[in-house]
Amino acid sequence: MANGMNSSGDEKQLSKIEFLSQFCEDEELFIGKKEVAYTALAMGLKANANAIGSCAMVATSAMTSYSNCSEEQSILKEMIDSLEGKTDYEFFHNMRVTKKTFDYILTIVKEHYTAIHRGGFVPLDPKSALCICLWYLGSKSTYKNIGEIFGIAPSTVFECVQKVVNILCKSTDRFIKWPSEEEITENEKGFKTIAGIPGVIGAIGKCHIEIRNPSDAHPKYLNRASTHSLLLVAVCDVNKKFMYMHSGIPGSTPEEEIFKSVSLYSNIIDDPHALFPSLHYHLVGDPAFGLAKHLLVPFTNKENLTVMEENYNAKLLKTLFVIENAFCFLKERFPRLKYVDSDVKRIPHIIKACSVLHNITADVPEEEAFLLNESSIDPLSYPEVIQLEADFPLDTEGSGKRDMIVNLL
């Protein structure tokens, strides 16, 4: 009788072990501990009660993991399917780009994408990663909030953002580049229609990107408005598309030093012919960039201006507002840039990625229409006063060129 009881007990033990073995084989992706599981099973085959108990705990943990994974995969899939099923406007509201533009960006991401493995979870595909990154850039939500929306861990959200941002940054030279001679000619025609100033091929400007207080060297980032920031310096064409950009300059940098901190400054000084086909062409900027033969700035408020000089200032300001508009479009499309709560070393990459996306959207007319429809941007609202930002030594060639244009206008 006793032997019969033992035989029955052994059969129950083996039956349990067979179940556990099958479960571990089927769910190997989810527990990620195949060797440990089979070691426990081997011990269980010797009818070791303690080993069976341990194996049962492994199985219980694996089943819980499987249940959680299935639930999270379901939430993620439902969220992606929901986004794809939205109207164009609803999709834009969440992703900050149209469906057509999203599909194009996805082809770029796929070129360099490697799967994001999440322990025992199914790896994230590039479409999901792009959705998560665009949600992050297009909102002020935390990694935790976004994780709850998509049914994934905050660490996975972080990894998605980093991976897609890095891919976009690698595409910078492809989408942000100085115009060809043919494009320069077209740019001049476009800028001249704004206010009549000849020779303009781009507008240069700067804007502050507010950041959280970096604990290591916060005084360096404290700007005149008593907030912490990094500076974005950029040049745009008549269509608000960036031709050049540089980000990461600390917010406390003196006005007269900002332009000198970027490579474009030395290129204009050392090799202007590589950027401008002739002396006829130039950029327009505010006084902080300094007057030069290839850079026109307004007369400052310290001077007693003639009627003709005031007329020049008004026309230049109207032309210059294109870059202010570009910055406004950039921040409205990607509200993350209104305040970036991230490690200061990663923020320049986030700014660059958003700038790349900005340029991609600039080629799609529907993108601007959707953005204007849901934002407070007024592309025809020009500031009335030119603020004096910095004083530079008088550039003789630049001064002569500016005087000539004043008389032409």
DAJO-V239900 format. One record per helix or strand of 2 or more residues. SS is the DSSP state (~ for helix, > for strand). FROM is the first residue (numbers start at 1). LEN is the number of residues. If there is no record, write none. Layout:
ss=SS from=FROM len=LEN
ss=SS from=FROM len=LEN
//
This chain:
ss=~ from=2 len=25
ss=~ from=28 len=4
ss=~ from=34 len=11
ss=~ from=49 len=36
ss=~ from=88 len=8
ss=~ from=99 len=14
ss=> from=116 len=3
ss=> from=121 len=4
ss=~ from=126 len=12
ss=~ from=143 len=8
ss=~ from=154 len=17
ss=~ from=172 len=4
ss=~ from=181 len=15
ss=> from=200 len=12
ss=~ from=218 len=4
ss=> from=228 len=9
ss=> from=242 len=9
ss=~ from=255 len=7
ss=~ from=263 len=8
ss=~ from=272 len=3
ss=> from=282 len=3
ss=~ from=287 len=3
ss=> from=295 len=2
ss=~ from=307 len=27
ss=~ from=335 len=4
ss=~ from=344 len=19
ss=~ from=365 len=10
ss=~ from=396 len=13
//
